[in-house]
Amino acid sequence: MKRRKFIRNSMLFSASTFMVPVIGCSSKGSNQIPFEMLASLQLTDFEDEQDESPLLFQNKNNTFLTTLRRMEYPSDQEIISLFKLENGNWKEQNPVTKEAGSYEAISADCHLNGEPAVAWAAINDGQWLINVSTRENGNFSTPVEISDPLKRSINPVVKAVSADSYLLAWESFEQGKFCIYLSKFEHNKWTDPVLVTDKSQSCFDPALEEDEAGNIYIAYDITDGSHRNIEMKILNSSLSEVKKVPIAIGGGFEDRVNINVKPNLGFDKTGRLWISWENNRFAHRLQDSDNYTGDRCCAMVCYENGELLEQKENGRWLFQGKNDHWPTFRKDLNGNLYAVTHCGGDFEGNPHWKFRISYFDPETGWSKPEIILQTKQKGESIKPSIAFDKNNQSFWLAWKSENFQDRDYDNPEKHNNRRDTIRRGMLEINQFATPNISSNNKAFNLVPTLVEEHHPIEGFAPDLSGRPKSKRTTMTHNGETYTLLLGNLHEHSEISSCWPAGTDGTLHDDYRFGMYSEGYDFIGITDHAYSQTEVYWRKHLRLADFYNDPSYFVAFPSVEFTLSNDRAFEIRRGAGHRNVVFNSTADAKKYIRDKNQVYSVRNPETRDAEGLWKYIRENEIDCISIPHHPADEVHACCWETRDAEIEPIVEIFQCRGNAEYRGAPRMINLERHAPTKNDKGFIDYALRDKKYKLGFIASGDHNSIGVGLANIWVKEISRKGILEAIRNRRVFATTGDQIVIDFRLNGSIQGQSIKGIKKPKLEFSIQAVDQIETVDILRNSKVIKSIQPDMAMKEFKGTYVDEDYLSEKNVLYYYIRITQKNKHLGWSSPIWLDIS
């Protein structure tokens, strides 16, 4: 295999960075400036294969870098690469994995007196297994499978605790919940896995440490109702539990979801155990949902003599309100402790991410966090990874940048010479000078920290998001039983590059918030097609398959097709944003154009909606597409063309508002969004004027899990079963609350089209979450009857016979709309009556 190399950038910055705090050319020496950049390197050949998830680790003699090397499409495999620092140069070694395979989620560590260990998730015939390999005599051993092959395992964390001993923890997905297992390597073998957490709640993101007495500390985040807390367990050397320590319960919000996630652990030179994690207490875009609005901060507390303490001068929130993520500890070779965060962008002028660092000084405590690298990119959040030189005078920072290159269309003359942008991952390493840290230990102010604050669980009824998983409702019609599933078919992760960095969550963040903070039965994460390369799509499909466990949860491969109208009054033909939802990974793989892209409006084959539908049909792709925010000022949808088979439903509501008709309730849901001035963007035009038959769902959008809810009556709980229900329009929408709507017309259920000359008899049964204020009956998208229940009630049944139905000549359909006291809305899908 070809050996690659890092090349030095003499300008000390790359195409992916536009600022470093100090740029200098001094060599290592006593007069160097703390955190001065000393070197900037880039890995060659990134245009052919891409490396990501870079991890640095070291012993006393060597510093290593391992990466997940994505093989070139059409290969669907990876290699775990290894580099070693030799005389100031990073040289590629024999890989950790002798053979290519399907790998995700690598972890690595090395004791100062030992050799490295690397762990990862290997995917084989649908099994997700944790593999681990240790380095012996210059090469890595044959991988050992640690996890149970009957369980889906992911996100391993390996910790070297002595020269010949390691700890390994990982997440296991079982029967709709996550738990954490632990194994220990000693006497040249791995122990049988031990279940660390029980299965009553879901637990994620394990972090490990071991003290000098052999006590093992494992921290993780844990679900608690809709919220996420941080908990730590102390185990003895036999992996038996000694103590459970609550670290963070609740948070800064009384009526929002409190999020504490991604803990990390590190001992300082004096033996204090420091704990850091992410929290959402400084979120300010409070019209949005809670899953990932940015503004994350990171805590810094210590565990000493059985107490949780914080430094009085800094308080608990050391990394405060700058959108910090992934707090990561690392010691230098003298035992000094550093903390590094990946810090996202914001909505106030800097959308790009950066790395920030703080260090623990035994005299003064934690330093004020400083920016060491500011990028000019959005994209994925990257867990920081640093390693120190032998003299502790500098450290290396490894990260994956994104290199954007212009590329002509295949036939640019046919497309007004517009250009395409290629998004390629590129591995970079930067070297920085270290600060001078005191060797004197002095007592500084440590005070007890607050463990539990606002923590509403019982009766928690937020306006926007945070709902329990409800018992599945069923209904019967014509001898067929249907099960109601709740979910979201429009949500973005950080892979969508249009929003500031760190303001959409990772794929894992989105799946987990939907499952455990919103009680979803299904989700489709729909990152923009134009943001994706084959590598991003590969990860999308793998995690959709990982989370897809139909008995408990259905995860769809899905993508957003985006053609905006750019605020023009006239809506261009084929314009609109659509979520494409695939029945299977095999179908979704047909959507790959080449290594640089999946199909989007930037390709001549799929430059508009008609091209999209043609491509789907010609390639026999089993999928649907769903128009969303059709009446948005910027992204209006063209209703002059349609493929009825591929587009059976529409997203009537999402975070921007209600696209039902001009002047409809909650037409403007977020102040920063406005509707189009063209009435032909609204759904009533499609239904009444164009005579389209469209069912209604609602969903989210950027960081809006919980703001809209898709409700689907299925015969079968599976991807196939959900798509069958959508194609038959057995769907309804709400603004987020779990309202149940059973609407029928002359005995037919919502979404159907019926023939006959009988008077329309409408029957409805509603189970609401809050008091029902109004039930509106709409004929041809106009309210013909408003019913206000006499008493405050959450359950309501009623009938209505329309005596004036013959006044409609061209089209006739009915649906109902529910308004609760808390202003949440629900819409049934229409039922069409053919009286011709």
C-alpha angles and dihedrals in degrees: 000000000000114000114226128204142206117244124206122242107215091199090064093230136076139216087268098055131060103177141028120182095240127013115194142143102222118134123227109300146123094274097055118126116246112259092005110156110246102175141007121200135180130199115240126228095038089139090068103037131008130223122204142161092051114196126189122201136158150185127205093282108032142034118210138193124199126187140180103246112204110212119228120275131285082043111087095198143097141210124209103229130204132207129183129203109238121175092335095313128103109229125190116241134192106300123258090238115054091201133040117249143149104291136168140168106027125195130184140178141166134197117230090244098036146057128269129270123201126194131185145161112261119199117210125165092335094314119122108206133177111234126186133188131186127206117246127175093348097312136080120251126241106284118261119218106227106171131073109269090216091063131064108242129187146154102043121194118202122195125188106216100173140358092282106017133081139178122216125191129175144169121257123198110212129165094340097314138090125230134172129241130193134202131179129212113216135137088024096297141083119245122234110275116270122209105235099181129041121240099243091093133022119255129193146171103037119204124192141205136157127205127218091266091059097254112147122219120199121180126187142158117257135195118247110178104305092335133085123225135184119241133175131201127201115213131185124236089273089059092248118142116256102169143354117218123194108219105176127005120180120337147215098322130079097188104024135072110276111217125199112168147149102035123194132193135209138164119223123215092271094055099256114144111226122203127196132177143160122267133180100214095119096054108137105176089084095165086071130073124271102243097095119339094151122236091108119168130195126227128221118200133146134221112220130160091349095307133108111226139176132202107261096218095051101031122210097303106068094161096046130191099324095111095262120179139175101027105206129187124210131172125216120225091272092055097256112150124229130185121205129186136191102231119203131214129260142222093249104078107302113074094166130094132239143178122252129193140195131178134205115243112194090218101046107014125228119006123229108273115258133196110245099173130020116191133196095224141092120196130094125009110240125209105236119247125187137168132185134232121246093263096046089235095118142013135208126231118200123196144151114249127190120239114201118201131181117237130181120245114254087256106017094169089066093052105048091267092286115166133227125224121224116209111207128175116232127189116230134182125195128190121214135186117249124233124244108262122195119245092205118103113217131169112254132181113291117169133178113277129221111258102177127035133146102004113162112177108141112065093002105168110165124184096231117020144350114087133162123244105262130213109267114259123218135198134187128223127171090346093307120117117217126195120212115231123189125207153111130269098184121059135127134218129199088277088081101087099198097087130063115282115271096016095102118053130240119269088261091050092054096046092047097046090050094048101041108022098038103028094233124177093199143008140184115203104210110193116179113275092220090059094055136089123185089267093057090044090050090057091045092054095044094052092045087056091044094054095039106103104145097200088063110009139006119213119190130207100234143157139187120245108205130197111155128201094215097224094298115149094223109066111227118234113268094013124142144086117270134181112221111208118193129208094218146003088253090058092046092052089062086066092069111105099183139318092292102048153014117222115290141143087285091073123078092228093058105026092136141007094279090053090049094053091045091052092048092051097043091051095042094234114176102223145106131225124218122201114221138192087007093170097048116133094234102028105037119165125235111231094183091092131037144161103219095195095051095038109043097147142034134213100245096181137025137143093300093056148257116329094186097113137321109291095017119148112284092005085152109042100162120041093223093061128070133187126247117267089227113092089206090077094066123093095240088067091055093047103038105026100031093033092225120163108226130165120215130242132157128212142161131260129194109008090336105120105152097024093097131020131208113208119194131184105214136186091203129028101231141086089272092048094051093049090049090054092047092050088054092044095238089153141108137187139228134178089245108295115111096248115164116218125188107179124175137176120200087340097309121117127236117290095031130118116219137184129218145090098248117125109266109259110191120200125183139178118193131188107189133187096221133023112302111239101175142004109200120199111207127196115192090349094305125109110246098167135019118196121197112191112236094229134039101268140156096199121057137169126188148155133215131186117204109218094179100054094118090067088078110082109173108036135359127199136146136201137161132233124202125205119195126203089253087057095248111144136210131194129195117214114257125263115214124218117202107204097161 
